[in-house]
């Protein structure tokens, strides 16, 4: 397999996307989405003592003990800055914390989720379209715009019809950012610390929603070479 064109360097931030084969759905019900979220959280850890499929079969006390030990010896492959799960793809904004961390993390969640999905739906073979896409975040402006792009994705793609529904979309980190979710796991500070308060963050998020929905080419700001230089200035 040819090497990755964009090297993945530790302590840098990347927008990572993985899609279903031929854009086929990879989530069909609530349990599928939650399974992927739990898998993401579990495999952030560098060396979990067992596979996630075995972890969930343990007693509640044993699961608690495993998680406690992981927390005490916290070594992460990646930090998750923001995320959004869509019907046929996954958006992740990641900070690589260990060498090869993103590649290892993406491989583990893809393998784990594929085994779950194939067992549940009585199928065989891969469900993801091969190598994930990754774009390095080079500036704070790009970081803010990509995070907004990720969070607006359900509205842009008409998964939710109204902008007000975006705040209650359960499979993205936006609720965590808006303090509507108590059990979040994202590293929000790198985004929120660039705003005066939560109100200005929310204004920044939603002010471009209609523009993003209408202008399909905005995806080039996140998945194409950043040298296009079309990222507008941020007003905070």
NUBABA-727488 format. One record per residue (C-alpha): x, y, z. Coordinates in steps of 0.05 Angstrom, whole numbers, m for minus. Each point is the difference from the previous one (the first is absolute). Layout:
N
   east  north     up
      X      Y      Z
...
END
This chain:
236
   east  north     up
      0      0      0
     30     68    m18
     21     46     56
    m42     57     26
     12     65    m39
    m10     42     63
     44    m24     58
    m34     m5     68
     43     37     50
     m9     m5     76
    m30     60     36
    m29     28    m64
    m75      3    m16
    m34    m36    m57
    m69     m2    m30
    m12    m75    m12
    m58    m29    m40
    m19    m72    m13
    m58    m20    m44
    m40    m61    m15
     16    m39    m64
    m35     34    m59
    m30     49     50
    m43    m56     28
    m29      9     70
     42    m22     59
    m50     19     53
    m73    m22     m4
    m26      9     71
     16     34     66
     38    m59     27
     48      2    m60
     17     73     13
     11    m12     75
     43    m61    m15
     46     42    m42
      3     56     53
     18    m50     54
     51    m32    m45
     32     68    m13
      6     14     74
     28    m69     16
     53     m1    m54
     26     69     15
     41    m38     51
     67    m25    m25
     m2    m71     29
    m67    m21     26
      6    m69     34
    m52    m33    m44
    m41     12    m62
    m63     42      7
    m44    m58    m20
     27    m38     60
     m2     61     45
    m75      8     m6
    m11    m73     19
     32     10     68
    m40     13     64
    m14     72     18
     52     m3     57
     54    m27    m46
    m15     52    m53
      5     54     52
     67    m28     24
     28     m2    m71
    m21     71    m14
     28     23     66
     68    m32    m16
      0     31    m69
    m14     68     30
     56     m7     51
     50    m19    m54
    m27     48    m51
     39     m6    m64
    m40     23    m60
     11    m12    m74
    m41     61    m17
    m40     56     31
    m68     11    m31
    m14     74    m10
    m68     m9    m35
    m39    m52    m38
    m62    m14    m39
    m29    m67    m21
    m42      2    m63
    m39    m56    m33
     56    m22    m46
     62     34     27
     38     23     62
     33     68     11
     54      6     54
     44     58     19
     60    m33     34
     65     18     33
     51    m56     m9
     33    m13     68
     45    m59    m17
     39    m16    m63
    m46    m38    m48
    m56     15     49
    m53     21    m50
     13    m59    m46
     m3    m49     58
    m62     32     29
    m37      1    m67
     19    m72    m14
    m25    m24     68
    m67     36     m3
    m11    m22    m72
     16    m73     14
    m40     m2     64
    m61     34    m29
      2    m42    m64
      0    m64     40
    m60     25     40
    m37     23    m63
     12    m63    m39
    m23    m44     58
    m62     42     11
    m21      3    m73
     25    m69    m21
     49     25    m53
     73     m8    m17
     57     44    m23
     20     72     12
    m50     56     10
     48     58     m5
     28     23    m67
     73    m12     15
     51     50     24
    m30     57     40
     11     72    m23
     40     47     43
     15     75     m8
     48     36     46
    m28     62     35
     51     54    m12
    m30     63     33
    m48     20     54
    m47     27    m53
     m2    m67    m35
    m10    m35     67
    m62     42     15
    m29     m7    m69
     10    m75     m3
    m30     m9     69
    m60     40    m23
     m5    m40    m64
     m1    m64     39
    m53     23     49
    m44     29    m56
      3    m64    m41
    m68    m28     20
    m32     66    m21
     41      7    m63
    m19    m70    m22
    m74      9     19
      3    m55     52
    m33     52     44
    m48     48    m35
      3     60     47
     60     33     32
    m33     m4     69
      3    m76     m6
     75      2     m7
      9     12     74
    m35    m65     16
     33    m43    m53
     26    m56     46
     59    m25    m40
     47     60     m2
     40     38     51
    m41     64     m8
    m42    m16     61
     63     m9     40
     26     68    m24
    m65     34     18
      0    m32     70
    m62    m40    m16
     35    m66     14
     33    m18     66
     41    m61    m20
     41     27    m57
     71    m21    m18
     25     54    m48
     58     48     10
    m44     62     m8
     49     52     27
     40      5    m64
    m63     26    m34
    m39     35     55
     60     38     27
      0     40    m65
    m68     30     16
    m21     51     52
    m57    m43     25
    m47    m56    m20
    m47     49    m34
     53     25    m49
     19    m72    m15
    m72    m17    m15
     m8     61    m44
     62    m19    m39
    m27    m71     m8
    m68     18    m26
     13     65    m39
     28    m39    m60
    m50    m57      1
    m41     22    m60
     63     16    m40
     29    m69     15
    m64    m35    m18
     m5     36    m67
     73     m1    m19
     22    m72    m10
     70     23    m18
     13     18     72
     21    m73     10
     64     18    m36
     20     41     60
      6    m64     40
     15    m58    m47
     44     33    m53
     68     31      5
     m1     60     47
     42     39    m50
    m65     17    m37
      1     60     46
    m76     10     m1
    m13     m2     74
    m34     66     19
     22     42     59
    m29    m15     68
    m35     53     40
     m5    m17     74
END
